[in-house]
Amino acid sequence: MNKTLYLVIPCFNEEEGLQNSVNQLIEKLNSLIQKKLVSDESKILLVDDGSSDKTYEIMKTLVDENTQVCALKFSRNFGHQNAVFAGMMKAKDKADMIISLDADLQQDINAIDDFIEKFYNGAEIVYGIRNDRKSDGFFKKTTATLYYKGLSFLGCKIIPNHADYRLMSKRVLDVLSNYKEVNLFLRGLIPLLGFKSDTVYFDVKKRDFGESKYTLKKMLSLAIDGVTSLSIKPIRLISILGVFMVLFSIFMIIFSVVEWANGNTVPGYATSVISIWFVGGSITLSLGVIGEYVGRIYLETKQRPRYLIEEYIENSVIKKEDGSN
């Protein structure tokens, strides 16, 4: 019996290209059904992450026109990672496997066939990895490379050049549902689950419509979430820095005493200023890093839901939900 596939598509202000993207996904889904790679119960699940434009209205029209499309609406914007997670959790009881991908379809959807082939060959998780970063500008390419290397240095198990284009089995989704942290970073969390995994390489194309919704602010926020949710090494590095600063201070004390005993008078202005600024800056930076972790702990202890679902639409039926997670 063919397995059921759900394509989970997080959307935020995608009114310009959503219709075109869904049309392409419907065509791809029908192709997979005809090849008997997936069952005819497979669907496309759109997740509206609190869009301020007509994205959700377009979603409702798409659901009305095609029974292969269903839609989920957040009560407000909760962020890309929560939108992906919500879609996966909604689909896990109906699907044997899900594939998450971006609404702009910059990720090559022809690679979906390869994802499914890897799944049938026994892989529970299949990671989509871009062949290169030629489509990125110099700044994004450089910062992304440094970020992945930085996470690796901090001991985080993360797959370079992998975003959120991946396949996951129902079994893995059931396990993932037990992870309750608010500070969600799926790219680093999923590799920690284990299970048999494989990779599929794909090319990235330019957007057909609109602009990327991942602003610099959002990318920085995601980067900080990635570090603080996966590693405590930054706090340990602060401790190591503190040890070196104490040793340096002891050295400076000995040096000053020796100089005084030899009758050398050193004005010391530059040394004092440099020392003060160095120590002050180090303390401020250290407090900032520690504060990030304390802030994350504060959010976790509140146990607030990661997202709130306002509506879920399937087969032209609107279901009001008290859907929190």
Secondary structure in CASP SS format (residue, H / E / C, confidence):
PFRMAT SS
TARGET T0000
AUTHOR 0000-0000-0000
METHOD secondary structure of the structure
MODEL  1
M C 1.00
N C 1.00
K E 1.00
T C 1.00
L E 1.00
Y E 1.00
L E 1.00
V E 1.00
I E 1.00
P E 1.00
C E 1.00
F C 1.00
N C 1.00
E C 1.00
E C 1.00
E C 1.00
G C 1.00
L H 1.00
Q H 1.00
N H 1.00
S H 1.00
V H 1.00
N H 1.00
Q H 1.00
L H 1.00
I H 1.00
E H 1.00
K H 1.00
L H 1.00
N H 1.00
S H 1.00
L H 1.00
I H 1.00
Q H 1.00
K C 1.00
K C 1.00
L C 1.00
V E 1.00
S C 1.00
D C 1.00
E C 1.00
S C 1.00
K E 1.00
I E 1.00
L E 1.00
L E 1.00
V E 1.00
D E 1.00
D C 1.00
G C 1.00
S C 1.00
S C 1.00
D C 1.00
K C 1.00
T H 1.00
Y H 1.00
E H 1.00
I H 1.00
M H 1.00
K H 1.00
T H 1.00
L H 1.00
V H 1.00
D H 1.00
E H 1.00
N C 1.00
T C 1.00
Q C 1.00
V E 1.00
C E 1.00
A E 1.00
L E 1.00
K E 1.00
F E 1.00
S C 1.00
R C 1.00
N C 1.00
F C 1.00
G C 1.00
H H 1.00
Q H 1.00
N H 1.00
A H 1.00
V H 1.00
F H 1.00
A H 1.00
G H 1.00
M H 1.00
M H 1.00
K H 1.00
A H 1.00
K C 1.00
D C 1.00
K C 1.00
A C 1.00
D C 1.00
M E 1.00
I E 1.00
I E 1.00
S E 1.00
L C 1.00
D C 1.00
A C 1.00
D C 1.00
L C 1.00
Q C 1.00
Q E 1.00
D C 1.00
I H 1.00
N H 1.00
A H 1.00
I H 1.00
D H 1.00
D H 1.00
F H 1.00
I H 1.00
E H 1.00
K H 1.00
F H 1.00
Y H 1.00
N C 1.00
G C 1.00
A C 1.00
E C 1.00
I E 1.00
V E 1.00
Y E 1.00
G E 1.00
I E 1.00
R E 1.00
N C 1.00
D C 1.00
R C 1.00
K C 1.00
S C 1.00
D C 1.00
G C 1.00
F H 1.00
F H 1.00
K H 1.00
K H 1.00
T H 1.00
T H 1.00
A H 1.00
T H 1.00
L H 1.00
Y H 1.00
Y H 1.00
K H 1.00
G H 1.00
L H 1.00
S H 1.00
F H 1.00
L C 1.00
G C 1.00
C C 1.00
K C 1.00
I C 1.00
I C 1.00
P C 1.00
N C 1.00
H E 1.00
A E 1.00
D E 1.00
Y E 1.00
R E 1.00
L E 1.00
M E 1.00
S E 1.00
K H 1.00
R H 1.00
V H 1.00
L H 1.00
D H 1.00
V H 1.00
L H 1.00
S C 1.00
N C 1.00
Y C 1.00
K C 1.00
E C 1.00
V C 1.00
N C 1.00
L C 1.00
F C 1.00
L H 1.00
R H 1.00
G H 1.00
L H 1.00
I H 1.00
P H 1.00
L H 1.00
L H 1.00
G C 1.00
F C 1.00
K C 1.00
S E 1.00
D E 1.00
T E 1.00
V E 1.00
Y E 1.00
F E 1.00
D C 1.00
V E 1.00
K C 1.00
K C 1.00
R C 1.00
D C 1.00
F C 1.00
G C 1.00
E C 1.00
S C 1.00
K C 1.00
Y C 1.00
T C 1.00
L H 1.00
K H 1.00
K H 1.00
M H 1.00
L H 1.00
S H 1.00
L H 1.00
A H 1.00
I H 1.00
D H 1.00
G H 1.00
V H 1.00
T H 1.00
S H 1.00
L H 1.00
S C 1.00
I C 1.00
K H 1.00
P H 1.00
I H 1.00
R H 1.00
L H 1.00
I H 1.00
S H 1.00
I H 1.00
L H 1.00
G H 1.00
V H 1.00
F H 1.00
M H 1.00
V H 1.00
L H 1.00
F H 1.00
S H 1.00
I H 1.00
F H 1.00
M H 1.00
I H 1.00
I H 1.00
F H 1.00
S H 1.00
V H 1.00
V H 1.00
E H 1.00
W H 1.00
A H 1.00
N C 1.00
G C 1.00
N C 1.00
T C 1.00
V C 1.00
P C 1.00
G C 1.00
Y H 1.00
A H 1.00
T H 1.00
S H 1.00
V H 1.00
I H 1.00
S H 1.00
I H 1.00
W H 1.00
F H 1.00
V H 1.00
G H 1.00
G H 1.00
S H 1.00
I H 1.00
T H 1.00
L H 1.00
S H 1.00
L H 1.00
G H 1.00
V H 1.00
I H 1.00
G H 1.00
E H 1.00
Y H 1.00
V H 1.00
G H 1.00
R H 1.00
I H 1.00
Y H 1.00
L H 1.00
E H 1.00
T H 1.00
K H 1.00
Q C 1.00
R C 1.00
P C 1.00
R C 1.00
Y C 1.00
L E 1.00
I E 1.00
E E 1.00
E E 1.00
Y E 1.00
I E 1.00
E E 1.00
N C 1.00
S C 1.00
V E 1.00
I E 1.00
K E 1.00
K E 1.00
E E 1.00
D E 1.00
G E 1.00
S E 1.00
N C 1.00
END
